[in-house]
Amino acid sequence: MLTVLENADIYAPESLGLGSIWISGGRICAVTSELLLGGDLPVTRVDCKGKRVVPGLIDAHAHITGGGGEDGASTKVPAPWLTDITTAGVTSIVGLLGTDDVTRSTSELLAGVRALKEMGLSAWCWTGGYHLPPTTLTGTIRGDLVHLDAVIGAGEIALSDHRSSQLTLEDMLKVAGDCHVGGLLARKAGVMHLHLGDGVRGLELIRAALDLAEIPARVFQPTHVNRRKALFEESLSVAERGCHIDVTAFPVDEKEDAWPAEVALQKYLNSGLPTDRISISSDGGGCFPVFDEHGQMTEMGIGRCSALPQTLAKAVALGIPLEQALPAFTKNVAKHLRLARKGCLEEGADADLVVLGKDGSVEDVMAGGAWFVRHGQPVKRGAFEPKPIP
């Protein structure tokens, strides 16, 4: 069976203009502006009516089993539904643990990855959580990377945060070394995915590690770098040295000392730094807590994968051309995390794609050649998701 998307305004993520995307067996078999015939094979034709078709979004920081818990068990965030992910245009996702790496576990996270894969998405995870010694399944980060197919690195290990293990430089280098060597042995990304808090130390330990050790800069990936304006400026200096930085699409009030993700992306692209060293993630399923001066949580929000397409639309509204904004949500993530056949629309790539409406909203979503969202409505749901009322 062949499926062909016709009259599509294709962004691969570079702009290819109007054309057709041919799909079979869960892969893209052709992207062309020419008329191709299906031969004797049955063909399902979908008229995109000139709408923009982009690669499926890759969310590299999502709490697929839920996050939170900073004010007791009653504040643990439930796991997102499948449709929370797919209606956001996310077709590939990387799960992780955060503050609560005690009642939440690596085995639970791996089960969450398997569940998403069983339902048709592509999924991986980071091993560990905020703290050291890290939460693992085999006993070491290196062992998890080598023996567990889903594990691509360690994270989110917390820095400059009152909830962290208050890492020393020695701690930092040992974990980074395990990530790097484990990645080499398993032919994986081997990235140390680092949660950045509001602490005054900022990226101090990352800079010290780059100064002292032989570990490649790409291993160190700080995330939430837009949570303070000064921290974002700091992150540009480590990106210049070869680190890949990750921006979080969380809500930002006008009076906050933070940059909205779309503004951070614009500033990064205007900086002249290599454009492939930045990505944007959602923190979907995670908790956005606010703490007082005593470290007590006073309020909380919840991260959602839907922040990604919203941020993409805002970035385009700021004046960033779609083909320049898209890599931070697609190609850059796939390249840095070494996710084969992801983040692009080209021959041989997985058939993961999103059809965007005129306003940038998600209209249709395909993952692995199967439709998950059509005309803005989910057509596949998780086993226990509430069904819509007729």
C-alpha positions in Angstrom: 0.0 0.0 0.0 1.3 3.4 -1.0 0.2 6.7 0.6 0.9 9.9 -1.3 0.5 13.4 0.1 -0.1 15.7 -2.8 -0.1 19.5 -3.2 2.0 19.8 -0.1 4.1 22.8 0.7 7.1 20.8 1.9 9.6 21.9 4.6 12.1 19.1 5.0 12.9 21.2 7.2 14.4 23.3 4.3 11.7 24.7 2.0 11.2 22.5 -1.1 8.1 24.2 -2.4 5.0 22.4 -3.6 5.3 18.7 -4.2 4.4 15.2 -3.1 5.5 12.8 -0.4 5.3 9.1 -1.2 5.1 6.7 1.8 5.2 2.9 2.1 6.1 0.5 4.9 6.4 3.3 7.5 9.1 5.1 5.5 9.3 7.9 3.0 10.1 6.5 -0.4 10.1 9.7 -2.4 9.8 13.5 -2.0 9.3 15.0 -5.4 7.7 17.9 -7.4 7.1 15.5 -10.3 4.1 13.4 -11.0 4.7 9.8 -10.1 2.4 6.9 -10.9 1.7 4.1 -8.4 2.0 1.3 -11.0 -0.1 -1.7 -10.1 0.0 -0.9 -6.3 -3.1 0.5 -4.6 -2.5 4.2 -3.7 -4.2 6.3 -1.1 -4.0 9.9 -2.2 -4.3 12.8 0.3 -4.7 16.3 -1.0 -2.9 18.7 1.3 -4.3 21.7 -0.6 -1.1 23.7 -0.4 -0.7 23.4 3.4 2.7 23.2 5.0 4.0 19.8 5.8 6.9 19.5 8.2 8.8 16.7 9.9 7.3 15.3 13.1 8.5 17.2 16.1 11.0 15.6 18.5 10.5 16.4 22.2 13.8 15.5 23.9 12.7 16.4 27.4 9.3 15.1 28.6 8.1 13.4 31.8 6.3 10.6 30.1 5.5 8.9 33.4 4.7 12.2 35.1 6.9 14.7 37.1 6.5 16.9 40.1 6.2 15.8 43.7 8.0 18.8 45.3 5.3 19.3 47.9 4.5 15.7 48.7 2.9 12.7 46.9 -0.3 14.6 46.2 1.7 17.0 43.9 3.0 14.2 41.6 1.9 15.0 38.1 0.1 12.2 36.2 1.6 10.8 33.1 0.4 12.5 29.9 -2.1 10.8 27.6 -1.0 9.6 24.2 -3.1 12.3 22.6 -1.4 15.0 24.7 1.7 14.1 22.7 0.3 13.4 19.3 -2.0 16.4 19.0 1.1 18.5 19.7 2.7 17.2 16.5 5.3 15.2 18.5 6.1 11.9 16.9 9.4 11.2 18.7 9.9 11.7 22.4 12.6 11.2 25.1 11.4 10.6 28.6 13.1 11.3 31.9 12.9 11.5 35.7 13.2 14.8 37.6 13.1 15.8 41.3 11.4 12.5 42.3 13.8 9.8 41.4 12.8 7.9 44.5 9.2 6.9 44.0 9.6 7.0 40.2 12.1 4.6 38.7 14.1 3.8 35.6 12.1 0.6 35.2 8.9 2.6 35.2 10.4 5.0 32.7 11.4 2.1 30.4 7.9 0.7 30.6 6.6 4.1 29.6 8.9 4.1 26.5 7.7 0.6 25.6 4.1 1.7 25.9 4.5 4.6 23.6 6.3 2.4 21.1 3.6 -0.2 21.3 1.1 2.6 20.4 3.2 3.6 17.4 5.4 6.5 18.4 9.2 6.5 18.6 10.5 6.8 22.1 13.7 6.8 24.1 14.8 7.9 27.6 17.5 9.4 29.7 18.6 7.3 32.7 19.0 8.8 36.2 17.3 11.9 37.5 18.2 15.0 39.4 20.5 13.3 41.9 23.6 11.3 42.5 24.2 8.5 42.8 21.9 8.2 39.8 18.8 6.1 39.6 19.6 3.3 37.1 18.5 -0.2 36.3 21.9 -2.0 35.8 23.6 -0.1 38.6 25.6 2.4 36.5 24.9 4.9 33.8 27.4 3.2 31.5 25.7 -0.1 32.0 22.3 1.3 31.2 23.6 2.9 28.0 25.2 -0.3 26.9 22.5 -2.8 27.9 19.2 -0.9 27.6 18.3 0.0 24.0 16.0 2.8 24.9 18.6 4.7 27.0 20.6 7.4 25.0 22.2 9.3 27.9 21.8 10.5 31.5 19.5 13.2 32.7 18.0 15.4 33.9 20.9 15.8 36.3 20.4 19.0 38.3 22.9 21.8 38.5 22.7 25.2 40.3 19.4 24.2 42.0 18.5 23.8 45.7 17.0 20.4 44.7 20.2 19.0 43.3 22.9 16.8 44.9 25.1 19.9 44.9 27.6 18.3 42.4 31.3 18.9 42.6 33.5 19.1 39.5 34.7 15.6 40.3 31.1 14.3 40.3 30.4 16.1 37.0 33.4 14.6 35.3 32.7 11.0 36.4 29.1 11.2 35.1 30.1 12.8 31.9 32.9 10.2 31.4 30.4 7.4 31.9 28.0 9.0 29.4 30.7 9.4 26.8 32.2 5.9 27.1 28.8 4.3 27.4 27.8 6.1 24.2 30.9 4.9 22.4 30.4 1.3 23.4 26.7 1.3 22.5 26.9 3.6 19.4 24.6 6.1 21.0 24.6 9.8 21.7 26.0 9.4 25.3 24.8 12.9 26.3 24.7 14.3 29.9 21.4 16.2 29.9 21.7 18.8 32.6 18.8 20.6 34.4 19.8 24.2 35.2 18.1 25.9 38.1 18.1 29.5 39.2 21.3 29.2 41.3 24.0 31.9 40.9 26.6 29.3 39.9 24.9 28.9 36.5 27.0 27.0 34.1 30.2 27.2 36.2 30.7 23.5 36.4 30.2 23.0 32.7 32.9 25.7 31.9 35.2 24.1 34.5 34.7 20.6 32.9 35.4 22.0 29.4 38.6 23.7 30.7 39.9 20.6 32.5 38.8 17.4 30.8 39.2 15.7 27.4 35.5 14.9 27.3 33.9 16.3 24.0 31.9 19.4 24.6 28.8 17.8 22.9 28.4 15.5 25.9 27.3 18.4 28.1 23.8 19.6 27.2 22.3 22.2 29.5 18.5 22.6 29.4 16.2 25.3 30.7 18.9 27.8 29.7 16.2 30.5 29.0 14.9 30.5 32.6 17.1 33.5 33.4 18.4 36.1 30.9 21.9 36.0 32.3 21.9 32.2 32.1 21.0 32.3 28.5 23.9 34.7 27.8 26.1 32.2 29.6 24.8 29.4 27.5 25.9 31.1 24.3 29.5 31.0 25.6 29.4 27.2 26.1 27.6 26.7 22.7 30.5 28.6 21.2 32.8 26.0 22.7 30.8 23.1 21.2 28.0 22.3 23.7 24.4 21.8 22.5 22.0 24.0 24.5 18.3 23.2 25.0 15.6 25.9 25.5 12.4 25.1 27.4 9.0 26.1 26.0 7.5 27.2 29.3 5.2 30.2 29.9 7.1 33.4 30.6 5.4 36.5 32.1 6.5 39.9 30.7 7.9 40.9 34.1 10.0 37.7 34.5 13.7 37.6 34.3 13.5 35.0 31.5 13.2 34.7 27.8 10.3 33.0 26.1 11.5 30.1 24.0 10.8 31.8 20.7 12.7 34.9 21.7 15.6 32.8 22.9 15.6 31.0 19.5 15.6 34.4 17.7 18.5 35.6 19.8 20.5 32.5 19.3 20.0 32.5 15.5 21.1 36.2 15.5 24.2 35.4 17.5 26.1 33.9 14.6 26.7 30.7 16.4 26.3 27.3 14.6 22.6 26.9 14.0 22.6 23.2 14.8 23.6 23.6 18.4 20.2 24.6 19.8 17.0 22.7 20.4 13.6 23.4 22.1 11.8 20.9 24.3 8.5 21.1 26.2 9.1 19.6 29.7 5.7 18.0 29.0 4.3 16.2 32.0 6.7 18.0 34.3 6.0 20.4 37.1 6.8 24.2 36.9 7.1 24.9 40.7 7.6 28.3 42.3 9.5 28.3 45.6 9.8 30.9 48.4 13.1 31.9 50.1 12.9 28.9 52.4 12.7 26.4 49.5 9.0 25.7 50.1 6.8 25.3 47.0 4.1 28.0 46.8 2.5 27.3 43.4 3.0 25.0 40.4 2.2 24.7 36.7 2.3 21.7 34.4 4.4 21.4 31.3 2.6 20.3 28.1 3.9 19.1 24.8 1.5 21.5 23.1 3.9 24.2 24.0 6.1 23.1 21.1 3.8 23.9 18.1 2.7 27.0 19.9 6.3 28.2 20.2 7.0 27.3 16.6 4.1 29.5 15.5 5.2 32.3 17.8 8.8 32.1 16.3 7.4 32.5 12.8 5.2 35.4 14.0 8.4 37.0 15.3 9.8 37.0 11.8 11.9 33.8 11.9 11.4 32.0 8.6 9.8 28.6 9.1 12.7 26.7 7.6 15.1 28.4 10.0 12.9 27.8 13.1 12.1 24.2 12.4 15.5 22.6 12.9 15.4 23.4 16.6 12.3 21.2 16.9 13.4 18.5 14.4 16.7 18.1 12.6 19.0 19.5 15.3 17.5 17.2 18.0 17.9 14.1 15.7 21.5 15.0 14.8 22.6 15.7 18.4 20.9 12.6 19.9 21.8 10.4 16.9 18.2 9.4 16.2 18.5 7.8 12.8 15.9 8.6 10.1 14.3 11.3 12.3 13.8 15.1 12.0 13.6 15.3 8.2 11.5 14.6 5.2 13.6 12.7 2.7 13.9 9.4 1.0 14.5 6.6 3.5 13.4 8.7 6.5 10.7 7.5 8.8 7.2 8.7 7.7 6.8 11.1 10.7 5.2 14.3 9.6 2.8 17.1 10.6 0.4 19.1 8.4 0.1 22.7 9.7 -2.8 25.0 9.4 -2.5 28.6 8.3 -2.1 29.8 11.9 0.5 27.2 12.6 -1.9 24.9 14.5 -1.5 21.1 14.2 -4.0 19.7 11.7 -2.7 16.2 10.8 -0.1 14.0 12.4 1.5 10.9 10.9 4.0 8.7 12.8 5.6 5.7 11.2 3.3 6.0 8.2 0.1 5.8 10.3 -2.3 8.7 11.0 -2.7 9.7 14.7 -4.4 13.1 14.2 -6.7 14.1 11.3 -8.3 17.5 10.9 -7.2 18.5 14.3 -8.8 15.5 16.1 -7.0 12.4 17.4 -7.8 9.2 15.6 -5.8 7.0 17.9 -6.0 7.1 21.7 -4.4 5.3 24.6 -6.1 2.2 26.1 -7.4 4.1 29.1 -8.0 7.6 27.6 -11.6 8.9 28.0 -13.5 8.7 24.8 -15.1 11.8 23.4 -18.8 12.2 24.2 -20.9 11.7 21.0 
